[in-house]
Amino acid sequence: GGVCWRHGANAKLCSKEGCTNQRNRGVVCMKHSGAKPKLCSSEGCANGARAGGVCWRHGANAKLCSKEGCTNQRNRGVVCMKHSGAKPKLCSSEGCANGARAGGVCWRH
């Protein structure tokens, strides 16, 4: 558990000879199925579309802040970071101003 197929997970691979991509529903991968991935409908965006024809950056499955007129995504509760009054925790590594993740440090540290 916790590893990708290249590192030992039991993923089902494309049936085309020499292809190491994961298969998509059928027996072949997206590349060999002939299907073209749907792209985000937002102008100039080349990300794959999710719900509503847009990618996650442009609002797919996004729950917005409940404050009137705010278009930020909400964070855990019903309001965004700006309206919650909470200050983001910063990385504890000296001189780093990135937001902290697990263990009190950013993804770089």
LUMKETOR-891356 format. One record per residue (C-alpha): residue number from 1; x, y, z. Coordinates in nm, 3 decimals. Layout:
// LUMKETOR-891356
<site n="NUM" x="X" y="Y" z="Z"/>
...
END
This chain:
// LUMKETOR-891356
<site n="1" x="0.000" y="0.000" z="0.000"/>
<site n="2" x="0.099" y="0.359" z="-0.050"/>
<site n="3" x="0.310" y="0.311" z="-0.361"/>
<site n="4" x="0.251" y="0.380" z="-0.728"/>
<site n="5" x="0.239" y="0.103" z="-0.986"/>
<site n="6" x="0.597" y="0.173" z="-1.096"/>
<site n="7" x="0.711" y="0.095" z="-0.743"/>
<site n="8" x="0.518" y="-0.225" z="-0.694"/>
<site n="9" x="0.146" y="-0.157" z="-0.665"/>
<site n="10" x="-0.080" y="-0.399" z="-0.849"/>
<site n="11" x="-0.210" y="-0.170" z="-1.125"/>
<site n="12" x="-0.361" y="-0.305" z="-1.443"/>
<site n="13" x="-0.151" y="-0.202" z="-1.741"/>
<site n="14" x="-0.232" y="-0.133" z="-2.104"/>
<site n="15" x="-0.243" y="-0.445" z="-2.320"/>
<site n="16" x="-0.043" y="-0.288" z="-2.606"/>
<site n="17" x="0.301" y="-0.442" z="-2.631"/>
<site n="18" x="0.570" y="-0.232" z="-2.462"/>
<site n="19" x="0.325" y="0.018" z="-2.307"/>
<site n="20" x="0.363" y="0.075" z="-1.932"/>
<site n="21" x="0.066" y="0.313" z="-1.887"/>
<site n="22" x="-0.224" y="0.219" z="-1.664"/>
<site n="23" x="-0.529" y="0.110" z="-1.854"/>
<site n="24" x="-0.840" y="0.321" z="-1.844"/>
<site n="25" x="-1.162" y="0.122" z="-1.788"/>
<site n="26" x="-1.106" y="-0.110" z="-2.085"/>
<site n="27" x="-0.793" y="-0.302" z="-2.175"/>
<site n="28" x="-0.586" y="-0.015" z="-2.316"/>
<site n="29" x="-0.464" y="0.324" z="-2.187"/>
<site n="30" x="-0.592" y="0.665" z="-2.301"/>
<site n="31" x="-0.309" y="0.693" z="-2.554"/>
<site n="32" x="-0.404" y="0.370" z="-2.731"/>
<site n="33" x="-0.783" y="0.397" z="-2.695"/>
<site n="34" x="-0.807" y="0.684" z="-2.941"/>
<site n="35" x="-1.011" y="0.888" z="-2.692"/>
<site n="36" x="-0.909" y="1.248" z="-2.646"/>
<site n="37" x="-0.912" y="1.383" z="-2.290"/>
<site n="38" x="-1.154" y="1.666" z="-2.226"/>
<site n="39" x="-0.977" y="1.993" z="-2.152"/>
<site n="40" x="-1.081" y="2.272" z="-1.918"/>
<site n="41" x="-1.318" y="2.517" z="-2.085"/>
<site n="42" x="-1.150" y="2.817" z="-1.920"/>
<site n="43" x="-0.968" y="3.028" z="-2.179"/>
<site n="44" x="-0.599" y="2.940" z="-2.217"/>
<site n="45" x="-0.609" y="2.644" z="-1.973"/>
<site n="46" x="-0.471" y="2.308" z="-2.088"/>
<site n="47" x="-0.557" y="2.108" z="-1.774"/>
<site n="48" x="-0.796" y="1.814" z="-1.787"/>
<site n="49" x="-1.160" y="1.891" z="-1.721"/>
<site n="50" x="-1.342" y="1.760" z="-1.418"/>
<site n="51" x="-1.690" y="1.849" z="-1.296"/>
<site n="52" x="-1.871" y="2.117" z="-1.494"/>
<site n="53" x="-1.619" y="2.112" z="-1.781"/>
<site n="54" x="-1.348" y="2.293" z="-1.583"/>
<site n="55" x="-1.034" y="2.184" z="-1.399"/>
<site n="56" x="-0.989" y="2.206" z="-1.022"/>
<site n="57" x="-0.810" y="2.542" z="-1.055"/>
<site n="58" x="-1.112" y="2.693" z="-1.224"/>
<site n="59" x="-1.372" y="2.565" z="-0.982"/>
<site n="60" x="-1.448" y="2.196" z="-1.033"/>
<site n="61" x="-1.594" y="2.061" z="-0.708"/>
<site n="62" x="-1.498" y="2.385" z="-0.533"/>
<site n="63" x="-1.695" y="2.498" z="-0.234"/>
<site n="64" x="-1.682" y="2.873" z="-0.205"/>
<site n="65" x="-1.663" y="3.103" z="0.096"/>
<site n="66" x="-2.004" y="3.193" z="0.238"/>
<site n="67" x="-1.922" y="3.564" z="0.275"/>
<site n="68" x="-2.119" y="3.771" z="0.025"/>
<site n="69" x="-1.916" y="3.861" z="-0.283"/>
<site n="70" x="-1.617" y="3.639" z="-0.195"/>
<site n="71" x="-1.503" y="3.396" z="-0.467"/>
<site n="72" x="-1.227" y="3.223" z="-0.268"/>
<site n="73" x="-1.249" y="2.852" z="-0.194"/>
<site n="74" x="-1.345" y="2.778" z="0.162"/>
<site n="75" x="-1.105" y="2.607" z="0.397"/>
<site n="76" x="-1.254" y="2.330" z="0.613"/>
<site n="77" x="-1.537" y="2.542" z="0.754"/>
<site n="78" x="-1.775" y="2.766" z="0.566"/>
<site n="79" x="-1.540" y="3.061" z="0.504"/>
<site n="80" x="-1.202" y="3.109" z="0.335"/>
<site n="81" x="-0.873" y="3.178" z="0.515"/>
<site n="82" x="-0.915" y="3.552" z="0.460"/>
<site n="83" x="-1.250" y="3.564" z="0.639"/>
<site n="84" x="-1.174" y="3.307" z="0.910"/>
<site n="85" x="-0.920" y="3.533" z="1.079"/>
<site n="86" x="-0.674" y="3.244" z="1.102"/>
<site n="87" x="-0.313" y="3.310" z="1.014"/>
<site n="88" x="-0.140" y="3.040" z="0.808"/>
<site n="89" x="0.139" y="2.858" z="0.989"/>
<site n="90" x="0.479" y="2.915" z="0.830"/>
<site n="91" x="0.761" y="2.670" z="0.779"/>
<site n="92" x="0.986" y="2.639" z="1.084"/>
<site n="93" x="1.301" y="2.617" z="0.869"/>
<site n="94" x="1.516" y="2.928" z="0.910"/>
<site n="95" x="1.452" y="3.195" z="0.647"/>
<site n="96" x="1.163" y="3.010" z="0.481"/>
<site n="97" x="0.831" y="3.190" z="0.434"/>
<site n="98" x="0.634" y="2.900" z="0.279"/>
<site n="99" x="0.325" y="2.757" z="0.444"/>
<site n="100" x="0.386" y="2.467" z="0.681"/>
<site n="101" x="0.259" y="2.117" z="0.619"/>
<site n="102" x="0.303" y="1.804" z="0.829"/>
<site n="103" x="0.569" y="1.834" z="1.098"/>
<site n="104" x="0.570" y="2.214" z="1.091"/>
<site n="105" x="0.776" y="2.241" z="0.773"/>
<site n="106" x="0.693" y="2.309" z="0.407"/>
<site n="107" x="0.715" y="2.051" z="0.128"/>
<site n="108" x="1.074" y="2.156" z="0.047"/>
<site n="109" x="1.200" y="2.093" z="0.399"/>
END
